[in-house]
Amino acid sequence: MKAKPPSRIGKIFADGRRIDEAVRLAARDAIRKHAQHNAPLLIWRDGGPAWVPARELLKASRKATGRTRRTKPGR
């Protein structure tokens, strides 16, 4: 019996890069929304759950990616 070729979704799961990117974008969006509302996020840190200010996570992600904060023109 011949094996079926993987479906489109099967190929996406096998590669994993598109899924990783989707998770990264969703996390970034969640951090930004929490920062807009000045709400902390619950994350796993040092072996347990911890409430962390969203702005702290924004700073850490900018530092890790080497990006600086964008400012509006004229500022």
Jmol script that loads the backbone (N, CA, C; Angstrom):
load data "model"
ATOM      1  N   MET A   1       0.842  -1.178   0.000  1.00  0.00           N
ATOM      2  CA  MET A   1       0.000   0.000   0.000  1.00  0.00           C
ATOM      3  C   MET A   1       0.889   1.243   0.000  1.00  0.00           C
ATOM      4  N   LYS A   2       0.535   2.171  -0.845  1.00  0.00           N
ATOM      5  CA  LYS A   2       1.283   3.400  -0.985  1.00  0.00           C
ATOM      6  C   LYS A   2       0.931   4.396   0.122  1.00  0.00           C
ATOM      7  N   ALA A   3       1.947   5.114   0.610  1.00  0.00           N
ATOM      8  CA  ALA A   3       1.697   6.144   1.624  1.00  0.00           C
ATOM      9  C   ALA A   3       1.101   7.378   0.965  1.00  0.00           C
ATOM     10  N   LYS A   4       0.140   7.994   1.644  1.00  0.00           N
ATOM     11  CA  LYS A   4      -0.482   9.215   1.117  1.00  0.00           C
ATOM     12  C   LYS A   4       0.492  10.375   1.262  1.00  0.00           C
ATOM     13  N   PRO A   5       0.561  11.241   0.260  1.00  0.00           N
ATOM     14  CA  PRO A   5       1.403  12.432   0.422  1.00  0.00           C
ATOM     15  C   PRO A   5       0.800  13.334   1.505  1.00  0.00           C
ATOM     16  N   PRO A   6       1.648  14.049   2.246  1.00  0.00           N
ATOM     17  CA  PRO A   6       1.120  14.890   3.323  1.00  0.00           C
ATOM     18  C   PRO A   6       0.232  16.011   2.774  1.00  0.00           C
ATOM     19  N   SER A   7      -0.795  16.331   3.538  1.00  0.00           N
ATOM     20  CA  SER A   7      -1.689  17.417   3.144  1.00  0.00           C
ATOM     21  C   SER A   7      -0.987  18.758   3.341  1.00  0.00           C
ATOM     22  N   ARG A   8      -1.614  19.817   2.903  1.00  0.00           N
ATOM     23  CA  ARG A   8      -1.034  21.152   3.059  1.00  0.00           C
ATOM     24  C   ARG A   8      -0.794  21.453   4.533  1.00  0.00           C
ATOM     25  N   ILE A   9      -1.779  21.189   5.366  1.00  0.00           N
ATOM     26  CA  ILE A   9      -1.627  21.456   6.797  1.00  0.00           C
ATOM     27  C   ILE A   9      -0.572  20.528   7.396  1.00  0.00           C
ATOM     28  N   GLY A  10      -0.488  19.316   6.899  1.00  0.00           N
ATOM     29  CA  GLY A  10       0.547  18.393   7.366  1.00  0.00           C
ATOM     30  C   GLY A  10       1.942  18.915   7.069  1.00  0.00           C
ATOM     31  N   LYS A  11       2.103  19.522   5.904  1.00  0.00           N
ATOM     32  CA  LYS A  11       3.396  20.113   5.533  1.00  0.00           C
ATOM     33  C   LYS A  11       3.733  21.296   6.445  1.00  0.00           C
ATOM     34  N   ILE A  12       2.724  22.112   6.751  1.00  0.00           N
ATOM     35  CA  ILE A  12       2.934  23.271   7.630  1.00  0.00           C
ATOM     36  C   ILE A  12       3.365  22.805   9.019  1.00  0.00           C
ATOM     37  N   PHE A  13       2.685  21.795   9.552  1.00  0.00           N
ATOM     38  CA  PHE A  13       3.053  21.276  10.877  1.00  0.00           C
ATOM     39  C   PHE A  13       4.426  20.616  10.867  1.00  0.00           C
ATOM     40  N   ALA A  14       4.744  19.929   9.799  1.00  0.00           N
ATOM     41  CA  ALA A  14       6.041  19.247   9.719  1.00  0.00           C
ATOM     42  C   ALA A  14       7.188  20.255   9.697  1.00  0.00           C
ATOM     43  N   ASP A  15       7.004  21.357   8.991  1.00  0.00           N
ATOM     44  CA  ASP A  15       8.041  22.389   8.908  1.00  0.00           C
ATOM     45  C   ASP A  15       8.099  23.187  10.202  1.00  0.00           C
ATOM     46  N   GLY A  16       6.973  23.687  10.668  1.00  0.00           N
ATOM     47  CA  GLY A  16       6.895  24.373  11.950  1.00  0.00           C
ATOM     48  C   GLY A  16       7.239  25.852  11.951  1.00  0.00           C
ATOM     49  N   ARG A  17       7.921  26.351  10.938  1.00  0.00           N
ATOM     50  CA  ARG A  17       8.332  27.762  10.950  1.00  0.00           C
ATOM     51  C   ARG A  17       7.152  28.721  10.929  1.00  0.00           C
ATOM     52  N   ARG A  18       6.129  28.407  10.152  1.00  0.00           N
ATOM     53  CA  ARG A  18       4.955  29.287  10.072  1.00  0.00           C
ATOM     54  C   ARG A  18       4.206  29.293  11.397  1.00  0.00           C
ATOM     55  N   ILE A  19       4.173  28.159  12.067  1.00  0.00           N
ATOM     56  CA  ILE A  19       3.512  28.078  13.378  1.00  0.00           C
ATOM     57  C   ILE A  19       4.294  28.890  14.396  1.00  0.00           C
ATOM     58  N   ASP A  20       5.612  28.751  14.397  1.00  0.00           N
ATOM     59  CA  ASP A  20       6.453  29.521  15.321  1.00  0.00           C
ATOM     60  C   ASP A  20       6.243  31.022  15.120  1.00  0.00           C
ATOM     61  N   GLU A  21       6.187  31.443  13.878  1.00  0.00           N
ATOM     62  CA  GLU A  21       5.989  32.865  13.584  1.00  0.00           C
ATOM     63  C   GLU A  21       4.616  33.325  14.060  1.00  0.00           C
ATOM     64  N   ALA A  22       3.589  32.519  13.861  1.00  0.00           N
ATOM     65  CA  ALA A  22       2.238  32.881  14.307  1.00  0.00           C
ATOM     66  C   ALA A  22       2.194  33.028  15.827  1.00  0.00           C
ATOM     67  N   VAL A  23       2.867  32.146  16.546  1.00  0.00           N
ATOM     68  CA  VAL A  23       2.906  32.228  18.013  1.00  0.00           C
ATOM     69  C   VAL A  23       3.652  33.485  18.449  1.00  0.00           C
ATOM     70  N   ARG A  24       4.780  33.790  17.807  1.00  0.00           N
ATOM     71  CA  ARG A  24       5.532  35.012  18.132  1.00  0.00           C
ATOM     72  C   ARG A  24       4.676  36.265  17.937  1.00  0.00           C
ATOM     73  N   LEU A  25       3.969  36.329  16.808  1.00  0.00           N
ATOM     74  CA  LEU A  25       3.131  37.488  16.523  1.00  0.00           C
ATOM     75  C   LEU A  25       1.981  37.606  17.523  1.00  0.00           C
ATOM     76  N   ALA A  26       1.381  36.477  17.890  1.00  0.00           N
ATOM     77  CA  ALA A  26       0.288  36.496  18.869  1.00  0.00           C
ATOM     78  C   ALA A  26       0.784  36.960  20.235  1.00  0.00           C
ATOM     79  N   ALA A  27       1.960  36.510  20.637  1.00  0.00           N
ATOM     80  CA  ALA A  27       2.528  36.930  21.922  1.00  0.00           C
ATOM     81  C   ALA A  27       2.820  38.426  21.899  1.00  0.00           C
ATOM     82  N   ARG A  28       3.400  38.909  20.818  1.00  0.00           N
ATOM     83  CA  ARG A  28       3.711  40.337  20.702  1.00  0.00           C
ATOM     84  C   ARG A  28       2.434  41.166  20.776  1.00  0.00           C
ATOM     85  N   ASP A  29       1.386  40.704  20.101  1.00  0.00           N
ATOM     86  CA  ASP A  29       0.109  41.413  20.112  1.00  0.00           C
ATOM     87  C   ASP A  29      -0.484  41.434  21.522  1.00  0.00           C
ATOM     88  N   ALA A  30      -0.407  40.319  22.229  1.00  0.00           N
ATOM     89  CA  ALA A  30      -0.937  40.251  23.596  1.00  0.00           C
ATOM     90  C   ALA A  30      -0.182  41.198  24.523  1.00  0.00           C
ATOM     91  N   ILE A  31       1.139  41.246  24.390  1.00  0.00           N
ATOM     92  CA  ILE A  31       1.945  42.138  25.234  1.00  0.00           C
ATOM     93  C   ILE A  31       1.586  43.591  24.944  1.00  0.00           C
ATOM     94  N   ARG A  32       1.448  43.940  23.691  1.00  0.00           N
ATOM     95  CA  ARG A  32       1.086  45.322  23.330  1.00  0.00           C
ATOM     96  C   ARG A  32      -0.273  45.714  23.880  1.00  0.00           C
ATOM     97  N   LYS A  33      -1.254  44.810  23.760  1.00  0.00           N
ATOM     98  CA  LYS A  33      -2.602  45.115  24.263  1.00  0.00           C
ATOM     99  C   LYS A  33      -2.589  45.281  25.780  1.00  0.00           C
ATOM    100  N   HIS A  34      -1.866  44.423  26.471  1.00  0.00           N
ATOM    101  CA  HIS A  34      -1.767  44.547  27.925  1.00  0.00           C
ATOM    102  C   HIS A  34      -1.073  45.860  28.303  1.00  0.00           C
ATOM    103  N   ALA A  35      -0.055  46.250  27.556  1.00  0.00           N
ATOM    104  CA  ALA A  35       0.656  47.499  27.833  1.00  0.00           C
ATOM    105  C   ALA A  35      -0.270  48.702  27.634  1.00  0.00           C
ATOM    106  N   GLN A  36      -1.114  48.669  26.616  1.00  0.00           N
ATOM    107  CA  GLN A  36      -2.056  49.764  26.365  1.00  0.00           C
ATOM    108  C   GLN A  36      -3.019  49.949  27.529  1.00  0.00           C
ATOM    109  N   HIS A  37      -3.368  48.841  28.187  1.00  0.00           N
ATOM    110  CA  HIS A  37      -4.331  48.885  29.290  1.00  0.00           C
ATOM    111  C   HIS A  37      -3.650  48.853  30.655  1.00  0.00           C
ATOM    112  N   ASN A  38      -2.332  48.964  30.643  1.00  0.00           N
ATOM    113  CA  ASN A  38      -1.541  48.946  31.867  1.00  0.00           C
ATOM    114  C   ASN A  38      -1.866  47.713  32.726  1.00  0.00           C
ATOM    115  N   ALA A  39      -1.967  46.574  32.068  1.00  0.00           N
ATOM    116  CA  ALA A  39      -2.315  45.317  32.740  1.00  0.00           C
ATOM    117  C   ALA A  39      -1.120  44.364  32.720  1.00  0.00           C
ATOM    118  N   PRO A  40      -0.871  43.678  33.820  1.00  0.00           N
ATOM    119  CA  PRO A  40       0.250  42.730  33.842  1.00  0.00           C
ATOM    120  C   PRO A  40      -0.108  41.444  33.096  1.00  0.00           C
ATOM    121  N   LEU A  41       0.920  40.692  32.755  1.00  0.00           N
ATOM    122  CA  LEU A  41       0.733  39.387  32.120  1.00  0.00           C
ATOM    123  C   LEU A  41       1.226  38.318  33.074  1.00  0.00           C
ATOM    124  N   LEU A  42       0.584  37.177  33.033  1.00  0.00           N
ATOM    125  CA  LEU A  42       1.014  36.037  33.822  1.00  0.00           C
ATOM    126  C   LEU A  42       1.935  35.188  32.953  1.00  0.00           C
ATOM    127  N   ILE A  43       3.189  35.028  33.384  1.00  0.00           N
ATOM    128  CA  ILE A  43       4.157  34.238  32.634  1.00  0.00           C
ATOM    129  C   ILE A  43       4.792  33.216  33.554  1.00  0.00           C
ATOM    130  N   TRP A  44       5.528  32.296  32.983  1.00  0.00           N
ATOM    131  CA  TRP A  44       6.268  31.292  33.746  1.00  0.00           C
ATOM    132  C   TRP A  44       7.698  31.800  33.891  1.00  0.00           C
ATOM    133  N   ARG A  45       8.144  31.995  35.125  1.00  0.00           N
ATOM    134  CA  ARG A  45       9.484  32.532  35.368  1.00  0.00           C
ATOM    135  C   ARG A  45      10.078  31.854  36.598  1.00  0.00           C
ATOM    136  N   ASP A  46      11.309  31.414  36.486  1.00  0.00           N
ATOM    137  CA  ASP A  46      12.040  30.788  37.603  1.00  0.00           C
ATOM    138  C   ASP A  46      11.264  29.632  38.230  1.00  0.00           C
ATOM    139  N   GLY A  47      10.666  28.818  37.393  1.00  0.00           N
ATOM    140  CA  GLY A  47       9.994  27.614  37.881  1.00  0.00           C
ATOM    141  C   GLY A  47       8.594  27.812  38.414  1.00  0.00           C
ATOM    142  N   GLY A  48       7.997  28.977  38.180  1.00  0.00           N
ATOM    143  CA  GLY A  48       6.640  29.196  38.661  1.00  0.00           C
ATOM    144  C   GLY A  48       5.976  30.362  37.961  1.00  0.00           C
ATOM    145  N   PRO A  49       4.675  30.542  38.221  1.00  0.00           N
ATOM    146  CA  PRO A  49       3.961  31.651  37.600  1.00  0.00           C
ATOM    147  C   PRO A  49       4.355  32.981  38.245  1.00  0.00           C
ATOM    148  N   ALA A  50       4.365  34.032  37.433  1.00  0.00           N
ATOM    149  CA  ALA A  50       4.712  35.361  37.930  1.00  0.00           C
ATOM    150  C   ALA A  50       3.955  36.426  37.138  1.00  0.00           C
ATOM    151  N   TRP A  51       3.424  37.419  37.840  1.00  0.00           N
ATOM    152  CA  TRP A  51       2.780  38.556  37.197  1.00  0.00           C
ATOM    153  C   TRP A  51       3.867  39.555  36.833  1.00  0.00           C
ATOM    154  N   VAL A  52       3.910  39.956  35.571  1.00  0.00           N
ATOM    155  CA  VAL A  52       4.949  40.854  35.087  1.00  0.00           C
ATOM    156  C   VAL A  52       4.287  42.014  34.345  1.00  0.00           C
ATOM    157  N   PRO A  53       4.727  43.245  34.633  1.00  0.00           N
ATOM    158  CA  PRO A  53       4.173  44.378  33.880  1.00  0.00           C
ATOM    159  C   PRO A  53       4.475  44.228  32.383  1.00  0.00           C
ATOM    160  N   ALA A  54       3.500  44.521  31.564  1.00  0.00           N
ATOM    161  CA  ALA A  54       3.661  44.383  30.114  1.00  0.00           C
ATOM    162  C   ALA A  54       4.800  45.252  29.599  1.00  0.00           C
ATOM    163  N   ARG A  55       4.969  46.420  30.169  1.00  0.00           N
ATOM    164  CA  ARG A  55       6.035  47.319  29.713  1.00  0.00           C
ATOM    165  C   ARG A  55       7.410  46.702  29.930  1.00  0.00           C
ATOM    166  N   GLU A  56       7.565  45.910  30.981  1.00  0.00           N
ATOM    167  CA  GLU A  56       8.839  45.217  31.217  1.00  0.00           C
ATOM    168  C   GLU A  56       9.118  44.214  30.102  1.00  0.00           C
ATOM    169  N   LEU A  57       8.075  43.520  29.666  1.00  0.00           N
ATOM    170  CA  LEU A  57       8.241  42.555  28.580  1.00  0.00           C
ATOM    171  C   LEU A  57       8.494  43.256  27.249  1.00  0.00           C
ATOM    172  N   LEU A  58       7.880  44.418  27.046  1.00  0.00           N
ATOM    173  CA  LEU A  58       8.147  45.185  25.819  1.00  0.00           C
ATOM    174  C   LEU A  58       9.608  45.608  25.772  1.00  0.00           C
ATOM    175  N   LYS A  59      10.122  46.108  26.894  1.00  0.00           N
ATOM    176  CA  LYS A  59      11.520  46.521  26.947  1.00  0.00           C
ATOM    177  C   LYS A  59      12.443  45.339  26.666  1.00  0.00           C
ATOM    178  N   ALA A  60      12.142  44.198  27.280  1.00  0.00           N
ATOM    179  CA  ALA A  60      12.977  43.007  27.099  1.00  0.00           C
ATOM    180  C   ALA A  60      12.960  42.542  25.641  1.00  0.00           C
ATOM    181  N   SER A  61      11.803  42.580  24.998  1.00  0.00           N
ATOM    182  CA  SER A  61      11.738  42.119  23.607  1.00  0.00           C
ATOM    183  C   SER A  61      12.459  43.089  22.679  1.00  0.00           C
ATOM    184  N   ARG A  62      12.381  44.376  22.962  1.00  0.00           N
ATOM    185  CA  ARG A  62      13.107  45.350  22.137  1.00  0.00           C
ATOM    186  C   ARG A  62      14.609  45.180  22.293  1.00  0.00           C
ATOM    187  N   LYS A  63      15.020  44.924  23.530  1.00  0.00           N
ATOM    188  CA  LYS A  63      16.439  44.724  23.803  1.00  0.00           C
ATOM    189  C   LYS A  63      16.946  43.472  23.075  1.00  0.00           C
ATOM    190  N   ALA A  64      16.144  42.412  23.099  1.00  0.00           N
ATOM    191  CA  ALA A  64      16.541  41.148  22.481  1.00  0.00           C
ATOM    192  C   ALA A  64      16.614  41.260  20.960  1.00  0.00           C
ATOM    193  N   THR A  65      15.720  42.048  20.374  1.00  0.00           N
ATOM    194  CA  THR A  65      15.692  42.164  18.916  1.00  0.00           C
ATOM    195  C   THR A  65      16.532  43.324  18.407  1.00  0.00           C
ATOM    196  N   GLY A  66      16.989  44.178  19.327  1.00  0.00           N
ATOM    197  CA  GLY A  66      17.789  45.326  18.920  1.00  0.00           C
ATOM    198  C   GLY A  66      16.966  46.462  18.350  1.00  0.00           C
ATOM    199  N   ARG A  67      15.673  46.393  18.513  1.00  0.00           N
ATOM    200  CA  ARG A  67      14.792  47.438  17.987  1.00  0.00           C
ATOM    201  C   ARG A  67      14.614  48.531  19.031  1.00  0.00           C
ATOM    202  N   THR A  68      14.438  49.728  18.535  1.00  0.00           N
ATOM    203  CA  THR A  68      14.145  50.837  19.424  1.00  0.00           C
ATOM    204  C   THR A  68      12.695  51.224  19.252  1.00  0.00           C
ATOM    205  N   ARG A  69      12.204  51.968  20.193  1.00  0.00           N
ATOM    206  CA  ARG A  69      10.811  52.372  20.160  1.00  0.00           C
ATOM    207  C   ARG A  69      10.586  53.359  19.026  1.00  0.00           C
ATOM    208  N   ARG A  70       9.524  53.153  18.280  1.00  0.00           N
ATOM    209  CA  ARG A  70       9.192  54.087  17.212  1.00  0.00           C
ATOM    210  C   ARG A  70       8.510  55.300  17.791  1.00  0.00           C
ATOM    211  N   THR A  71       8.824  56.443  17.259  1.00  0.00           N
ATOM    212  CA  THR A  71       8.125  57.667  17.661  1.00  0.00           C
ATOM    213  C   THR A  71       7.398  58.215  16.456  1.00  0.00           C
ATOM    214  N   LYS A  72       6.364  58.959  16.731  1.00  0.00           N
ATOM    215  CA  LYS A  72       5.589  59.550  15.643  1.00  0.00           C
ATOM    216  C   LYS A  72       6.379  60.704  15.050  1.00  0.00           C
ATOM    217  N   PRO A  73       6.223  60.957  13.758  1.00  0.00           N
ATOM    218  CA  PRO A  73       6.922  62.084  13.137  1.00  0.00           C
ATOM    219  C   PRO A  73       6.559  63.390  13.834  1.00  0.00           C
ATOM    220  N   GLY A  74       7.543  64.254  13.976  1.00  0.00           N
ATOM    221  CA  GLY A  74       7.300  65.539  14.600  1.00  0.00           C
ATOM    222  C   GLY A  74       7.523  65.545  16.095  1.00  0.00           C
ATOM    223  N   ARG A  75       7.933  64.428  16.658  1.00  0.00           N
ATOM    224  CA  ARG A  75       8.172  64.357  18.104  1.00  0.00           C
ATOM    225  C   ARG A  75       9.622  64.463  18.405  1.00  0.00           C
TER     226      ARG A  75
END
end "model"
wireframe off; spacefill off
backbone 0.3
color backbone group
